[in-house]
Amino acid sequence: MTDKVLVDRVARFINILNQARDLGLAVADADSGQLTLCLPYSEKIIGNPETRVIHGGAITTLMDTTSGSVMICALDEFELCPTLDLRVDYMRPAEPDKAVYARAEIRKMTRNIVFTRCEAYQEGGEVIATCVGTFMRIGREATPKAYRDMIMGTEQ
C-alpha cells in the first residue's frame, strides 16, 4: 500500500470526526504503522489569552486522534478502534503561533487490542507531550460497511 493511499484513508477518516475537523487536523505523513497529524495554530485553541499558549485539551485531542488513526496505516481493512485508555504526560507548553505535530506508532497489535505511543512536538522537534494509548479492535464485521467503504475509498 502506498503512502498516498494511507494519507487519503486517514484524511477521509479524520474529516468525518467533528472535533478533528473543527481543529483543522491534517495528515502530515503516513506510512505502514506510523502516522503524523498536524494541528494548525489558531485563535480558537488558545488556552491562556495572556500567553497565547494552546489549550491542553486541543493537544490531547490531537494525540488521541493520531493514536486512534494510526491503525488505518497498519490494517488491510478499516475497522473502528475506540480508545480504551490514554495517558498523556505534558513536558512543556507549546509555543504560540506555531503548529503542533503528533507522531504515533503502533507498539503492539493483538486480535483485540492495539497499543500505541505518540509524541507531540513543534518545528525544531522539542517534545511538548507524550502519550501511550490502548485501543479496542471491534473487528471488520462490527464496523458498518458503508462507513468502512467510505474510509477505504470504495463506496459505490
C-alpha positions as CSV (number, residue, x, y, z in Angstrom):
1,M,0.0,0.0,0.0
2,T,1.4,3.4,-0.9
3,D,1.8,6.3,1.4
4,K,-0.7,8.2,-0.8
5,V,-3.3,5.6,-0.2
6,L,-2.7,5.7,3.5
7,V,-2.8,9.5,3.6
8,D,-6.1,9.5,1.7
9,R,-7.7,7.0,4.0
10,V,-6.6,8.8,7.2
11,A,-7.7,12.1,5.7
12,R,-11.2,10.7,4.9
13,F,-11.4,9.3,8.5
14,I,-10.4,12.5,10.3
15,N,-12.6,14.6,8.1
16,I,-15.7,12.8,9.5
17,L,-14.7,13.4,13.1
18,N,-16.3,16.7,14.2
19,Q,-13.6,17.6,16.7
20,A,-10.7,16.8,14.3
21,R,-12.4,18.9,11.5
22,D,-13.1,21.8,13.9
23,L,-9.5,21.8,15.0
24,G,-8.3,21.7,11.4
25,L,-6.3,18.5,11.9
26,A,-4.5,17.4,8.7
27,V,-2.3,14.5,7.7
28,A,1.4,15.4,7.6
29,D,2.8,12.0,6.9
30,A,1.7,8.3,6.9
31,D,3.4,5.0,6.3
32,S,3.0,1.4,7.5
33,G,2.4,1.5,11.2
34,Q,3.2,5.3,11.7
35,L,1.2,8.5,11.3
36,T,1.8,12.2,11.8
37,L,-1.0,14.7,12.1
38,C,-0.8,18.5,12.2
39,L,-2.8,20.8,14.5
40,P,-2.5,24.4,13.0
41,Y,-2.3,27.2,15.4
42,S,-5.5,29.3,15.6
43,E,-7.1,31.8,17.9
44,K,-9.9,29.4,18.9
45,I,-7.5,26.9,20.6
46,I,-5.8,29.4,22.8
47,G,-6.0,28.3,26.5
48,N,-4.4,31.3,28.1
49,P,-5.1,34.7,26.4
50,E,-2.2,36.4,28.1
51,T,0.4,33.9,26.9
52,R,-1.5,32.7,23.8
53,V,-0.5,29.1,24.7
54,I,-2.6,26.3,23.1
55,H,-5.1,24.7,25.4
56,G,-4.0,21.2,26.6
57,G,-7.3,19.8,25.5
58,A,-6.6,20.6,21.9
59,I,-3.2,18.8,22.2
60,T,-4.8,15.8,23.9
61,T,-7.4,15.6,21.1
62,L,-4.6,15.8,18.5
63,M,-2.7,12.9,20.2
64,D,-5.8,10.8,20.8
65,T,-6.9,11.2,17.1
66,T,-3.4,10.5,15.8
67,S,-3.0,7.4,18.1
68,G,-6.5,6.2,17.1
69,S,-6.0,6.7,13.4
70,V,-2.6,5.0,13.1
71,M,-4.4,1.7,12.9
72,I,-5.5,2.8,9.4
73,C,-1.8,2.6,8.5
74,A,-1.4,-0.9,9.7
75,L,-4.6,-2.8,8.9
76,D,-5.5,-4.0,5.5
77,E,-9.2,-3.3,6.1
78,F,-10.6,-0.4,8.1
79,E,-12.2,-1.2,11.5
80,L,-13.2,1.1,14.3
81,C,-10.8,1.0,17.2
82,P,-12.2,3.1,20.1
83,T,-9.9,4.5,22.8
84,L,-9.8,2.3,26.0
85,D,-7.1,4.2,27.8
86,L,-4.9,7.3,27.0
87,R,-2.2,8.5,29.3
88,V,-0.8,12.0,28.4
89,D,2.3,13.5,30.0
90,Y,2.9,17.1,29.3
91,M,6.6,18.2,29.2
92,R,6.2,21.9,28.3
93,P,3.7,24.4,26.8
94,A,3.5,24.7,23.1
95,E,5.0,27.9,21.6
96,P,2.3,30.4,20.4
97,D,1.7,30.9,16.7
98,K,3.2,27.6,15.7
99,A,1.6,24.4,14.5
100,V,1.8,21.3,16.7
101,Y,2.5,17.8,15.2
102,A,1.8,14.4,16.7
103,R,3.6,11.3,15.5
104,A,2.1,8.0,16.6
105,E,3.3,4.4,16.1
106,I,1.9,1.0,16.9
107,R,3.8,-0.7,19.7
108,K,1.9,-3.9,19.6
109,M,-1.3,-5.2,18.0
110,T,-3.3,-8.3,19.1
111,R,-6.6,-9.7,17.9
112,N,-8.4,-7.5,20.4
113,I,-6.2,-4.6,21.5
114,V,-3.8,-2.1,19.9
115,F,-1.1,-0.4,21.9
116,T,0.3,2.9,20.7
117,R,2.9,5.5,21.6
118,C,2.7,9.2,20.5
119,E,4.7,12.4,20.8
120,A,3.5,15.9,20.2
121,Y,6.1,18.4,19.1
122,Q,6.7,21.6,17.1
123,E,9.2,22.6,14.4
124,G,12.6,22.0,15.9
125,G,11.5,18.7,17.4
126,E,11.3,19.6,21.1
127,V,8.7,17.3,22.6
128,I,5.6,19.0,24.1
129,A,3.8,15.9,25.4
130,T,4.0,12.1,25.1
131,C,1.2,9.6,25.4
132,V,0.5,5.9,25.4
133,G,-2.8,4.6,24.3
134,T,-4.8,1.4,24.3
135,F,-7.5,0.8,21.7
136,M,-10.1,-1.9,21.3
137,R,-10.4,-3.7,18.0
138,I,-14.1,-4.2,17.4
139,G,-13.4,-6.1,14.1
140,R,-14.4,-5.6,10.5
141,E,-17.8,-7.2,11.0
142,A,-18.8,-4.7,13.7
143,T,-17.8,-1.7,11.6
144,P,-20.7,-0.6,9.4
145,K,-20.0,-1.5,5.8
146,A,-20.9,1.9,4.4
147,Y,-18.6,3.6,6.9
148,R,-15.8,1.1,6.1
149,D,-16.3,1.6,2.3
150,M,-16.2,5.4,2.8
151,I,-12.8,5.3,4.6
152,M,-11.3,2.7,2.2
153,G,-12.4,4.8,-0.8
154,T,-14.6,2.0,-2.2
155,E,-18.1,3.5,-1.7
156,Q,-20.5,2.8,-4.5
